[in-house]
Amino acid sequence: MKEAKLFNTNLSLISLSEMSETLVTSSNKSVAVCNANSVVRGNRSNRLGRVLNGLDYKVCDGYPLSKALNILYKTNQERVDGYNLFLSTIEHGLDKNTSHFFYGNTPFVVEKMIKELKNKYNEINISGYHCPPMLEIEELTDINNVEIIDNSNSDIVWVSLGFPKQEQFMQYVMDNKKNSFNILGVGNVFDWVAKTKYKAPEIFANNGFEWLFRFFQEPIRLSRRYFIDNTLFMLFFIKQYFLR
């Protein structure tokens, strides 16, 4: 597996189709869907950096990440965004009867998402879901939560807890699980599929303006991420560019 280092995170050089095929044909893989916020925070915190790099794949969800790698390393890395990876993996797994388990978010969102998925993919195999209350990571990293996932006998587990909680949770699950399955942290994807939040059109996302579309929907929650972390992203990138 090829990787390229951006700040403190070893990002995976892989296409969306390759990643979705890997998820359907292999097992025991953990995937972090990374954006500018996650690599900046992974650079500022050695602990978070170790959590990210401890997962098997760290894919370039955000346009800034793929663009930065292409400038630094002359790669041709495309965006491997969580939304399209989610749908692509489900489509790839239909013929193989791949089973899916959903962990996190709220029952309202997950139930709406499942309804949308069943309307779109009649043959989808959903093994269950679990929506824990809003807990701190110390409360989530409990063996009972691992057993809930283990007992679902799923092939792929999708986690929607937000960064960095979902990545820390995935690391704990991988260290303590008994059964074989893949696990991914996909953040807001549950809301987008359920249509409880609006996803930016692809033309926005593929040209670096998805953040603006999301900011107008949640300005209070996302203001720090976009105005502080995005500024730090540019500063860290300039530093790496000139020190490479």
LINGI-V838163 format. One record per pair of residues at least 24 apart in sequence whose C-alpha atoms are under 7 Angstrom apart, sorted by the first residue. I is the first residue (numbers start at 1). J is the second residue. Records with the same first field share a line. If there is no record, write none. Layout:
I=J, J
//
This chain:
7=43, 236
8=42, 43, 49
9=39, 42, 49, 52, 53
10=53
11=58, 59
12=57, 58, 59
13=77
15=78, 80
16=80, 85
20=85, 88, 89
21=89, 92
23=89, 182
24=89, 92, 93, 98
27=180, 181, 182
28=180, 181, 182
29=56, 182, 183
30=55, 56, 57, 182, 183, 184
31=55, 56, 57, 58, 183, 184, 185
32=57, 58, 59, 167, 184, 185
33=58, 59, 60, 61, 82, 185, 186
34=58, 59, 60, 61, 62
35=60, 61, 62, 65
36=62, 64, 65, 230, 233
37=225, 229
38=163
40=229, 232, 233
51=167, 168, 171
52=167
55=171
63=206, 207, 208
64=208
72=241
82=186, 189
83=189
94=123, 124
97=125
98=125, 155
99=125, 126, 127, 154, 155, 156
100=125, 126, 127, 154, 155, 156, 157
101=126, 127, 128, 129, 154, 156, 157, 158
102=128, 129, 130, 157, 158, 159
103=129, 130, 131, 158, 159, 160
104=130, 131, 132, 159, 160, 161
105=131, 160, 161
106=131
107=131
109=190, 191, 194, 196
110=190
112=194
113=190, 193, 194
116=194
127=152, 154
128=152
137=165, 169
140=169
141=169, 172
146=173, 177
150=177, 178, 179
154=181
155=181, 182
156=181, 182, 183
157=182, 183, 184
158=183, 184, 185, 186
159=184, 185, 186
160=185, 186, 187, 188, 190
161=187
162=187
//
